[in-house]
Amino acid sequence: MSPLPFDLPAVVVLIGPAGSGKTQAAAAFPPEWRLSLDDCRRLVADDAGDQAAPADAVTVFDQVLAARLTRRLTTVVDATNTEQPVRASLLERARRHQLPAVAVTLRTSLELCQARQFTRPANRKVPGAAVARQHADLPSREQLLAEGFDQAYDAADLDLLRMVLLRAAEAKPDRLADVRAAFGRDLAAVYIPSVAPDADGAIVVAGREVTVRVFDGEYAAGFEARLEDFCPDCGGPLWVRVTDASELLWVYNGGQPDEPVCDQCD
């Protein structure tokens, strides 16, 4: 049973000034539902804060939104949406595809919204006057219903945390969590589990690889990487402890540890 008080599919329009917590609210929904103008900027300019590429980002945003609505897919619009003409455009598109439009407003205090700008990267900071204007333009629930939204809620009145907890509880265990924590997202994306009995997996790209296994010592746990050389005494494979991507790169480049581990000799 969904914790949401409205039916799906729907166009869910988040409304709130910069720093109000829209991104966190959007994260409660499945990632494939979310459509963010910042993400579109990242796609076209490699930088979510690049203000020099607004037209291209809006073009991508509009095309993705149109494609999703044509397929009648629930879409969460993650943007400020404090301007009435912007909301009117989204409402028109929802009606055109016969999808209900649901407004979710974040009414975070102006002081907190402005304080959060100080922790943002320079190109993501919004001037205080702009934040104040967005905050002043926040519509009431009655205004949103009068504009044509089928339903309107304050985010604080929805149990969004329950929704993300339910999704996490139902998800399959993440086998790559430890790999991602040690070596980062890029290497986790090219990690392949191993069928070999002495290894747990390998980082593989186009036929080149680094074999790794889980190290579970008495006082620490992590990964070991297999060296290209073999033990001079018994001919067995040699391993070395690696804790991050830089150490994995050192092994790949032929680095030789002072005390490699040989399972047979040690």
C-alpha positions as CSV (number, residue, x, y, z in Angstrom):
1,M,0.0,0.0,0.0
2,S,1.4,3.4,-1.0
3,P,2.0,5.9,1.8
4,L,1.0,8.7,-0.7
5,P,-2.6,10.1,-0.3
6,F,-3.1,10.5,-4.0
7,D,-3.4,8.1,-7.0
8,L,-0.7,7.4,-9.5
9,P,0.3,8.1,-12.2
10,A,0.4,11.9,-11.6
11,V,2.5,15.0,-12.3
12,V,3.9,15.9,-8.9
13,V,5.1,19.5,-8.8
14,L,7.4,20.5,-6.0
15,I,7.2,24.1,-5.0
16,G,9.7,25.9,-2.8
17,P,12.5,28.5,-2.7
18,A,16.1,27.6,-3.2
19,G,17.4,25.9,0.0
20,S,13.9,24.7,1.1
21,G,14.8,21.0,0.8
22,K,13.2,20.1,-2.6
23,T,16.0,17.8,-3.6
24,Q,15.7,15.8,-0.4
25,A,11.9,15.7,-0.8
26,A,12.4,14.5,-4.4
27,A,14.8,11.8,-3.3
28,A,11.9,10.1,-1.4
29,F,10.4,9.2,-4.8
30,P,11.9,6.6,-7.1
31,P,14.8,8.1,-9.0
32,E,13.3,7.3,-12.4
33,W,10.3,9.6,-11.5
34,R,12.4,12.6,-10.8
35,L,13.0,15.4,-13.3
36,S,15.3,18.2,-12.3
37,L,16.4,21.3,-14.2
38,D,19.7,21.0,-12.4
39,D,20.2,17.5,-13.7
40,C,19.4,18.8,-17.2
41,R,22.1,21.4,-16.8
42,R,24.5,18.7,-15.7
43,L,23.7,16.7,-18.9
44,V,24.3,19.6,-21.3
45,A,27.1,21.4,-19.5
46,D,28.7,18.9,-17.1
47,D,27.8,21.3,-14.3
48,A,24.4,21.4,-12.5
49,G,25.2,25.1,-11.6
50,D,26.1,26.3,-15.0
51,Q,23.9,29.3,-15.5
52,A,25.2,29.9,-19.0
53,A,23.3,27.0,-20.4
54,P,19.7,27.6,-19.3
55,A,18.1,27.5,-22.7
56,D,19.7,24.1,-23.6
57,A,18.8,22.7,-20.2
58,V,15.2,23.8,-20.5
59,T,15.0,22.2,-23.9
60,V,16.2,18.9,-22.5
61,F,13.8,19.3,-19.6
62,D,10.8,19.9,-21.8
63,Q,11.6,17.0,-24.1
64,V,12.0,14.5,-21.2
65,L,8.8,15.8,-19.6
66,A,6.9,15.5,-22.8
67,A,8.2,11.9,-23.4
68,R,7.3,10.8,-19.9
69,L,3.8,12.4,-20.0
70,T,3.1,10.8,-23.4
71,R,3.8,7.5,-21.7
72,R,1.6,8.5,-18.7
73,L,4.5,8.0,-16.3
74,T,4.5,9.6,-12.9
75,T,6.9,12.5,-13.0
76,V,8.2,14.6,-10.0
77,V,9.2,18.1,-11.2
78,D,12.0,19.2,-9.0
79,A,12.4,23.0,-9.5
80,T,11.4,26.1,-7.5
81,N,8.1,26.5,-9.4
82,T,7.3,29.5,-7.3
83,E,6.2,31.6,-10.4
84,Q,2.6,31.2,-11.4
85,P,3.2,31.1,-15.2
86,V,5.6,28.2,-14.7
87,R,3.0,26.3,-12.7
88,A,0.3,27.1,-15.3
89,S,2.5,25.6,-18.0
90,L,2.9,22.4,-16.1
91,L,-0.8,22.3,-15.4
92,E,-1.6,22.7,-19.0
93,R,0.7,19.8,-20.0
94,A,-0.8,17.6,-17.3
95,R,-4.3,18.3,-18.6
96,R,-3.2,17.7,-22.2
97,H,-2.2,14.1,-21.2
98,Q,-5.1,13.6,-18.8
99,L,-2.9,13.2,-15.8
100,P,-3.8,14.6,-12.3
101,A,-1.5,17.4,-11.1
102,V,-0.5,17.3,-7.5
103,A,1.3,20.3,-5.8
104,V,3.7,19.6,-2.9
105,T,4.9,22.8,-1.2
106,L,8.0,23.1,1.0
107,R,7.4,25.9,3.5
108,T,10.9,26.1,5.1
109,S,11.6,29.3,6.9
110,L,13.2,32.1,4.9
111,E,16.1,32.3,7.4
112,L,17.0,28.6,6.9
113,C,16.6,28.8,3.1
114,Q,19.1,31.7,3.1
115,A,21.5,30.1,5.6
116,R,21.7,27.0,3.4
117,Q,23.1,29.1,0.5
118,F,26.4,29.5,2.5
119,T,27.1,25.8,2.3
120,R,26.5,25.5,-1.5
121,P,29.2,25.7,-4.1
122,A,29.7,29.2,-5.5
123,N,27.9,28.5,-8.7
124,R,24.9,27.1,-6.9
125,K,24.4,29.9,-4.4
126,V,21.2,31.9,-5.0
127,P,21.3,35.6,-3.9
128,G,19.5,36.4,-0.8
129,A,17.1,38.8,-2.5
130,A,16.1,36.1,-5.0
131,V,15.5,33.6,-2.2
132,A,13.3,36.1,-0.4
133,R,11.3,36.8,-3.5
134,Q,10.8,33.1,-4.1
135,H,9.7,32.6,-0.5
136,A,7.3,35.5,-0.7
137,D,5.8,34.0,-3.9
138,L,4.9,30.7,-2.2
139,P,1.3,30.0,-3.0
140,S,-1.3,28.9,-0.4
141,R,-3.1,25.6,-0.7
142,E,-6.2,27.4,-1.6
143,Q,-4.4,29.3,-4.3
144,L,-3.0,26.1,-5.8
145,L,-6.4,24.5,-5.9
146,A,-7.8,27.6,-7.5
147,E,-5.1,27.5,-10.2
148,G,-6.2,24.0,-11.2
149,F,-4.2,21.5,-9.2
150,D,-6.2,18.4,-8.4
151,Q,-4.6,18.2,-5.0
152,A,-2.2,20.3,-2.9
153,Y,-0.2,19.3,0.1
154,D,2.5,20.7,2.4
155,A,5.5,18.4,2.3
156,A,5.5,18.3,6.1
157,D,2.0,16.7,6.0
158,L,3.2,13.8,3.7
159,D,5.1,10.9,5.2
160,L,7.9,11.0,2.6
161,L,10.3,9.4,4.9
162,R,8.1,6.4,5.3
163,M,7.9,6.1,1.5
164,V,11.7,6.0,1.1
165,L,12.0,3.6,4.0
166,L,9.5,1.2,2.4
167,R,11.3,1.3,-0.9
168,A,14.7,0.7,0.8
169,A,13.3,-2.2,2.9
170,E,11.8,-3.8,-0.2
171,A,15.0,-3.4,-2.3
172,K,17.4,-6.3,-2.9
173,P,20.7,-6.2,-0.9
174,D,23.2,-4.0,-2.6
175,R,26.1,-6.4,-3.4
176,L,28.2,-3.5,-4.6
177,A,27.9,-1.3,-1.5
178,D,31.3,-2.3,-0.2
179,V,32.9,-1.9,-3.6
180,R,31.4,1.5,-4.0
181,A,32.4,2.6,-0.5
182,A,36.1,1.5,-1.1
183,F,36.7,2.4,-4.7
184,G,33.9,4.8,-5.7
185,R,30.9,4.8,-8.1
186,D,32.9,4.6,-11.4
187,L,34.8,1.4,-10.4
188,A,31.7,-0.2,-8.9
189,A,30.0,0.3,-12.2
190,V,32.6,-2.0,-13.9
191,Y,32.9,-4.5,-11.1
192,I,32.0,-8.1,-12.1
193,P,31.6,-10.9,-9.6
194,S,34.0,-13.7,-10.0
195,V,33.4,-17.4,-10.5
196,A,36.9,-18.2,-9.3
197,P,37.1,-19.8,-5.8
198,D,39.9,-17.6,-4.6
199,A,38.5,-14.2,-5.8
200,D,35.3,-12.3,-5.2
201,G,35.3,-10.2,-8.3
202,A,37.3,-8.0,-10.7
203,I,37.3,-4.5,-12.0
204,V,36.9,-5.1,-15.7
205,V,36.9,-2.8,-18.8
206,A,37.4,-4.0,-22.3
207,G,39.3,-7.1,-21.4
208,R,41.7,-5.5,-18.9
209,E,41.1,-6.2,-15.2
210,V,42.2,-6.1,-11.6
211,T,41.1,-9.0,-9.5
212,V,40.0,-8.4,-6.0
213,R,38.8,-10.3,-3.0
214,V,37.3,-9.4,0.4
215,F,39.8,-9.2,3.2
216,D,38.4,-9.9,6.6
217,G,41.1,-9.7,9.2
218,E,41.0,-9.9,13.0
219,Y,41.1,-6.1,13.4
220,A,40.1,-4.7,10.0
221,A,38.2,-5.6,6.8
222,G,38.4,-4.4,3.3
223,F,39.8,-5.7,0.0
224,E,42.9,-7.3,-1.4
225,A,44.1,-7.0,-5.1
226,R,45.9,-9.8,-6.9
227,L,49.4,-8.9,-8.2
228,E,50.5,-9.9,-11.7
229,D,53.6,-11.7,-10.3
230,F,53.5,-15.1,-8.5
231,C,55.1,-16.3,-5.4
232,P,58.8,-17.1,-6.0
233,D,58.7,-19.9,-3.5
234,C,55.5,-21.8,-4.4
235,G,54.2,-20.2,-7.6
236,G,50.9,-19.3,-6.0
237,P,49.1,-16.0,-6.6
238,L,50.2,-12.9,-4.6
239,W,47.8,-10.4,-3.0
240,V,48.1,-7.0,-1.4
241,R,45.8,-5.0,0.8
242,V,44.1,-2.1,-1.0
243,T,41.9,0.5,0.7
244,D,40.9,2.9,-2.1
245,A,41.0,3.6,-5.8
246,S,44.5,5.2,-5.7
247,E,46.0,2.0,-4.2
248,L,44.1,-0.1,-6.8
249,L,45.7,2.1,-9.5
250,W,49.1,1.5,-8.0
251,V,48.6,-2.2,-8.3
252,Y,47.3,-1.9,-11.9
253,N,50.5,0.1,-12.7
254,G,52.7,-2.7,-11.5
255,G,53.4,-1.5,-8.0
256,Q,55.3,-4.0,-5.8
257,P,54.5,-4.2,-2.1
258,D,57.2,-5.0,0.4
259,E,55.2,-7.8,1.9
260,P,52.7,-9.4,-0.5
261,V,50.4,-12.1,0.8
262,C,50.6,-15.7,-0.5
263,D,47.9,-18.0,0.7
264,Q,49.9,-21.1,0.3
265,C,53.1,-19.9,1.9
266,D,51.6,-17.6,4.6
